[in-house]
Amino acid sequence: MSFKVTSYAAILALATAGCGSISVWPFGDDKERTAGNVEPANATRYHCDGNKTFYVRPLNESKSVWLIFPDRQVRLDSTGPGKYSNGISVLTTDGTNASLTDGPSISYLNCSTQPKSTAK
């Protein structure tokens, strides 16, 4: 019985020993992210009303995009010129401007690739 417990403990220790070296950040070098630079490579940042932001990274010659929120990422497929969706989220772009709905209650409105001016 103690051989089984010892074996399981050894296997568990070996299995978890390498976990610290696994990187799951899909956008470039993990060192960039840990250094405070969280902007993914080859992505466009959109600034929206309410100080909301998201990133869009083209995939497959723009047949799809990778939509990157601060807390999650999703893939959207092209549904027409300048429109992408996964059945829940819908992104509409026309160059430097965009709008995004993510489900029935989340909207990102008046988005552009340039930050909104707060000067009056």
SULRA-V25377 format. One record per pair of residues at least 6 apart in sequence whose C-alpha atoms are under 7 Angstrom apart, sorted by the first residue. I is the first residue (numbers start at 0). GAP is how many residues later the second one is. D is the distance in Angstrom with one decimal. If there is no record, write none. Layout:
i: [I/I]
gap: [GAP/GAP]
d: [D/D]
This chain:
i: [22/26/26/27/41/42/42/42/43/43/43/43/44/44/44/44/44/45/45/45/45/45/45/46/46/46/46/46/46/47/47/47/47/47/48/48/48/48/53/53/54/54/54/55/55/55/55/56/56/56/57/57/57/58/58/62/62/63/63/63/63/64/64/64/65/65/65/65/66/66/66/66/67/75/75/75/76/76/76/77/77/78/81/81/81/82/82/82/83/83/83/84/87/87/88/88/88/89/89/89/90/90/90/91/91/91/92/95/95/96/96/96/97/97/97/98/98/98/98/99/99/99/100/100]
gap: [7/13/14/13/15/12/13/14/11/12/13/69/8/9/10/11/68/7/8/9/65/66/67/6/64/65/66/67/68/60/61/62/63/64/59/60/61/62/14/15/12/13/14/9/10/11/12/8/9/10/6/7/8/6/7/14/15/11/12/13/14/10/11/12/7/8/9/10/6/7/8/9/6/8/9/10/7/8/9/6/7/6/10/11/12/8/9/10/6/7/8/6/14/15/12/13/14/10/11/12/8/9/10/6/7/8/6/16/17/14/15/16/12/13/14/9/10/11/12/7/8/9/6/7]
d: [6.6/5.2/5.9/6.4/6.1/5.9/5.3/4.2/5.3/5.2/6.4/7.0/6.9/5.9/4.4/6.6/5.8/5.5/5.5/6.0/5.7/5.1/4.6/4.7/5.2/5.5/6.2/6.5/5.5/6.0/5.8/5.4/4.0/6.6/6.9/5.8/5.9/6.8/5.7/5.0/5.9/4.9/6.7/6.3/5.7/4.9/6.2/5.4/5.0/6.6/6.2/4.4/6.3/5.1/6.8/6.2/5.3/6.9/5.6/4.2/5.4/5.8/5.3/6.4/6.9/5.8/4.6/6.3/5.6/5.2/6.0/7.0/6.6/5.3/4.7/5.0/5.1/5.4/6.3/4.3/6.5/6.5/5.5/4.9/6.0/5.7/4.6/6.5/5.7/5.1/6.5/6.3/6.1/5.3/5.5/4.1/5.9/5.6/5.3/6.5/5.9/4.5/6.7/5.4/5.4/6.4/6.7/5.4/5.3/5.6/4.3/6.6/6.8/5.0/6.1/5.7/5.2/6.3/5.9/5.8/5.0/6.7/4.4/6.2]
